[in-house]
């Protein structure tokens, strides 16, 4: 089976702090990491390969430094990685990003199964996965928390999707695109040897020309949406610390909450 | 291609622009600001520069479509397990304001099987018109037929704006619809309004876990303008069952053999109240110390009719299933009241609950970051405080 995993490099929000005076993000020294949901996608790709054979190819679209997330993917055992990078991709919204990744997947020979994280933690849109599936004309299975079975010869997959009020068991034809939630597995850590080997790999960069992208459909030019304003939300005012004996504080809190009429 | 231009002559090297960049694309080089390839042309730095040294050049595109062909505001009326999701009604309430500002009609669109009751409800919550595609293939929800039906309706009737709930269902197929139509889609909006001059839809949404907000527009060459909106962002409008409207029906242009997925089974969640819909959530974290101790949380939640949430620490420790996790890698919630019990309040946890109306924090550690965003805080042992709160509420509520 040929498995493709799409990953994204995102700022590590653990490091992101807010400057209390200017109320802006402090970006200095903020590390970049693989989007946490994509780690689960990589792991699921590897597990699928271990069961059914084949190869795991990982792609990421981003600036040259996004190559780091690809090294991490190699270190845990992915077979091939591609950096999709070109100035012409800059400013892409989800429509243009999905187009670019779909063209990339086509240009590396397609896939039997594509794994993505359910969303990236910087943009939080969850739109790129479905966008890729639609561009490729294959079914999508989103919010998957368990792959129940795969029948490669029957070209069939059965998964569990995590909904708001339960789980849904869905069967789909292959090839398909799957977006995964955190619960699906526990990602492995890279071995020392894996890290050493990954460091030596020459990672290919694919440009807009390499993936035969239509220049009107990539980057800012291919994006229907554009950001007109970015601002820091008003900081949530620090509240009231209720001090005193619990026998006084507890009824006081209850009184305050009852006044809101939210508790019925 | 767009370019961000920094005029080296004008730049005074004040560094004001550096922290304004949400993507860390600006840095200082030889006393002036420079931009690298991480720039996404969002323009955040342009307004910040005190000397106007930064300009954003975007290629102006000629408007090649007939904008007047697109009219009305549409709201996707989502339903699951025989019930309309309340976010759809909230969107009808907000859609009414947009429709009034544009001077157009507010319409619902419903896809499903046996949906007569839902049509009446859409009118009751404000729709002037409801578009309906009914077919047994549309029950239960599946991406293929839903996307097909929505694309068919949108292509034929050309709405100017289409709003979806940012639910599992809405997010699953809105992306497919937008890609098929090659239209813009802005996820998880928390604010929508009409630009008084251009009459375009301004969509405001949080990014970076809610640390910044972005206002997004659609280029006029792409219509409709589409957004998803999280539940509980907008209030429920008043219900008026006497309201009536026009129903327009279209068949589903798809057959079962064209649908690539099959729903085999639905496994109902164990909890009575789900987090997305909950008005009140009681969450427990590391401070609970064990899975068994979640009993304290559950008992308190039960008295209030609240849903049970958890921090990542509690989920990772195996004390409670992942479905309960609130935060960046869990669910984002927006209840009226959020109780954080024994939760320190990391930035990731905050990303999932910061927009709750009221936050109550109960923690032993007075330095816990949760107190910085809490509306009310009590420093104390949750095992003492929660049972006392429970008893007090029981008394007040007569339960």
Interface residues (C-beta under 8 A of the other chain):
Chain A: X11 X13 X14 X16 X17 X18 X19 X22 X24 X25 X26 X27 X30 X36 X37 X63 X64 X87 X88 X90 X91 X93 X94 X95 X98 X121 X122 X123 X124 X125 X126 X127 X128 X129 X130 X131 X133 X134 X135 X138 X139 X140 X141 X142 X143 X145 X158 X160 X161 X162 X163 X164 X165 X166 X167 X168 X169 X170 X171 X172 X173 X176 X181 X182 X183 X219 X220 X221 X223 X224 X225 X226 X227 X228 X229 X230 X231 X232 X233 X236 X238 X239 X240 X241 X242 X243 X246 X247 X249 X250 X251 X253 X254 X256 X257 X258 X260 X262 X263 X264
Chain B: X1 X2 X19 X20 X21 X22 X24 X36 X37 X38 X39 X40 X41 X42 X43 X44 X47 X58 X59 X80 X81 X140 X143 X144 X147 X167 X168 X169 X171 X172 X173 X174 X175 X176 X178 X179 X180 X182 X183 X184 X185 X186 X187 X188 X202 X203 X206 X207 X208 X209 X210 X211 X212 X213 X214 X215 X216 X217 X218 X219 X221 X222 X260 X261 X262 X263 X264 X265 X266 X267 X268 X269 X274 X275 X276 X277 X279 X280 X304 X305 X321 X322 X323 X325 X328 X329 X330 X332 X336 X337 X346 X347 X348 X351 X354 X357 X358 X359 X360 X366 X371 X372 X373 X374 X375 X376 X377 X378 X379 X380 X384 X385 X388 X389 X392 X393 X396 X397
